[in-house]
Amino acid sequence: MTLNLLIKLAIAIATVFRSFFTNTFSGLHSPYGYANLGFKAISLNAQKYSDRSLYNQTLKPEQKLDKELDANFELIQSFSVQKAGNMIAECEDIWHCVKRNPMVSIALSDGATESSFAREWAQELVTAFVNRQLPWQEVYTCAANWLLPRQISWQKWLEHQDLSWFAKRKACDGAFATFVSLEVFADLSWKSLAVGDSCLFIVRDRCLLTSFPLQTSHEFNSRPKLLGTNVKAANIKISQIHGDAKFGDRFYLVTDAIACWIFKQLEANQDPWVKLDEIRSQDLFAEWVAELRDRHEIANDDTTLLCLKIQDANEIPMSQSCES
């Protein structure tokens, strides 16, 4: 084959292969040939593909929801002590907690000592609330949807109790208790119901965001509002509140003795959250409550402290279970 024929054949082959490399970078000169065009593409789009841009991009709503779903609801404090001089079995502060991934439901009730079966009624309220099958929308639209069946079942239970005439007459007057609940949902929104002086405190960065249902220490007295077994559910005023949480928020559910102490601390420009954060065990809680009682800073009453913290599940693993 002659040299001229070989040259013509090489030109023809080059012309054919050139058609396969038509792209936006074909006009760019590279000393390393076409193999380098992929790296040029990444280099020219570094702002789009760099790690920094991943943090700067605005998340779509569905992306944000996915992040919020990945949360831990950690019950970091769950302590109760009875009145001084009583047995622990006589404590009428009752709470219950249920976790349904990715939701948590907590209820706390303080039975009114003056009424019969107050402890049993408090137990019925909190257990039935967190274990209910009723959709949450129906509960918050009308709390009587949840409460009325509890009152009906209570009356049936009472009819089958073997009581003396005196005890039965007192029991027929009704059992009473305070009530406060907290439910945090998948999108980190939360809802709460309350009757009486058991309170919810929501704290962010050691600052109080919300207290519910009371707002000052002056609202505490010897006659708080109560949920009763005999009162028509439709006539009971059950307060409710809702909001949105963030990772790191703390929800304190407490009965009246600690609730009143917290308000007095805040009103005196003190920081109650620092002290509460130091209480890491039941023994420390019991010692602290005894000291406050000795100094007459809180009433000698059944006393309960619950604290739920919302954490990013990717940062800190769950370590506390919900058990009352």
Secondary structure as the mmCIF struct_conf table of DSSP 4:
data_model
#
loop_
_struct_conf.conf_type_id
_struct_conf.id
_struct_conf.beg_label_comp_id
_struct_conf.beg_label_asym_id
_struct_conf.beg_label_seq_id
_struct_conf.end_label_comp_id
_struct_conf.end_label_asym_id
_struct_conf.end_label_seq_id
HELX_RH_AL_P HELX_RH_AL_P1 LEU A 3 ARG A 18
HELX_RH_3T_P HELX_RH_3T_P1 SER A 19 PHE A 21
BEND BEND1 ASN A 23 ASN A 23
TURN_TY1_P TURN_TY1_P1 THR A 24 GLY A 27
BEND BEND2 LEU A 28 LEU A 28
TURN_TY1_P TURN_TY1_P2 PRO A 31 TYR A 32
HELX_RH_3T_P HELX_RH_3T_P2 GLY A 33 ASN A 36
HELX_RH_AL_P HELX_RH_AL_P2 LEU A 37 LEU A 44
TURN_TY1_P TURN_TY1_P3 ASN A 45 ASN A 45
HELX_RH_AL_P HELX_RH_AL_P3 ALA A 46 TYR A 49
BEND BEND3 SER A 50 SER A 50
HELX_RH_AL_P HELX_RH_AL_P4 ASP A 51 ASN A 56
BEND BEND4 GLN A 57 GLN A 57
HELX_LH_PP_P HELX_LH_PP_P1 THR A 58 LYS A 60
HELX_RH_AL_P HELX_RH_AL_P5 PRO A 61 LEU A 69
BEND BEND5 ASP A 70 ASP A 70
STRN STRN1 ALA A 71 VAL A 81
HELX_LH_PP_P HELX_LH_PP_P2 GLN A 82 LYS A 83
TURN_TY1_P TURN_TY1_P4 ALA A 84 GLY A 85
BEND BEND6 ASN A 86 ASN A 86
HELX_RH_3T_P HELX_RH_3T_P3 ILE A 88 GLU A 90
STRN STRN2 ASP A 93 ARG A 100
TURN_TY1_P TURN_TY1_P5 ASN A 101 PRO A 102
STRN STRN3 MET A 103 ASP A 110
STRN STRN4 GLY A 111 GLY A 111
TURN_TY1_P TURN_TY1_P6 THR A 113 GLU A 114
BEND BEND7 SER A 115 SER A 115
TURN_TY1_P TURN_TY1_P7 SER A 116 PHE A 117
HELX_RH_AL_P HELX_RH_AL_P6 ALA A 118 VAL A 130
TURN_TY1_P TURN_TY1_P8 ASN A 131 ASN A 131
BEND BEND8 LEU A 134 LEU A 134
HELX_RH_AL_P HELX_RH_AL_P7 TRP A 136 THR A 141
TURN_TY1_P TURN_TY1_P9 ALA A 143 ALA A 143
HELX_RH_AL_P HELX_RH_AL_P8 ALA A 144 GLU A 159
TURN_TY1_P TURN_TY1_P10 HIS A 160 HIS A 160
HELX_RH_AL_P HELX_RH_AL_P9 TRP A 165 CYS A 172
TURN_TY1_P TURN_TY1_P11 ASP A 173 ASP A 173
STRN STRN5 PHE A 176 ALA A 177
STRN STRN6 PHE A 179 VAL A 184
TURN_TY1_P TURN_TY1_P12 ALA A 186 ASP A 187
BEND BEND9 LEU A 188 LEU A 188
STRN STRN7 SER A 189 VAL A 195
BEND BEND10 GLY A 196 ASP A 197
STRN STRN8 CYS A 199 ARG A 204
TURN_TY1_P TURN_TY1_P13 ASP A 205 ARG A 206
STRN STRN9 CYS A 207 PHE A 212
BEND BEND11 PRO A 213 PRO A 213
BEND BEND12 THR A 216 THR A 216
HELX_RH_3T_P HELX_RH_3T_P4 SER A 217 GLU A 219
BEND BEND13 SER A 222 ARG A 223
STRN STRN10 LEU A 227 GLY A 228
BEND BEND14 THR A 229 VAL A 231
HELX_RH_3T_P HELX_RH_3T_P5 ALA A 233 ASN A 235
BEND BEND15 ILE A 236 ILE A 236
STRN STRN11 SER A 239 ASP A 244
TURN_TY1_P TURN_TY1_P14 PHE A 247 GLY A 248
STRN STRN12 ARG A 250 VAL A 254
HELX_RH_AL_P HELX_RH_AL_P10 ASP A 256 GLU A 267
TURN_TY1_P TURN_TY1_P15 ALA A 268 ASN A 269
HELX_RH_AL_P HELX_RH_AL_P11 PRO A 272 ASP A 277
TURN_TY1_P TURN_TY1_P16 GLU A 278 GLU A 278
BEND BEND16 SER A 281 SER A 281
HELX_RH_AL_P HELX_RH_AL_P12 GLN A 282 ASP A 294
TURN_TY1_P TURN_TY1_P17 ARG A 295 HIS A 296
BEND BEND17 GLU A 297 ILE A 298
BEND BEND18 ASN A 300 ASP A 301
STRN STRN13 THR A 303 ASP A 312
TURN_TY1_P TURN_TY1_P18 ALA A 313 GLU A 315
BEND BEND19 ILE A 316 ILE A 316
#
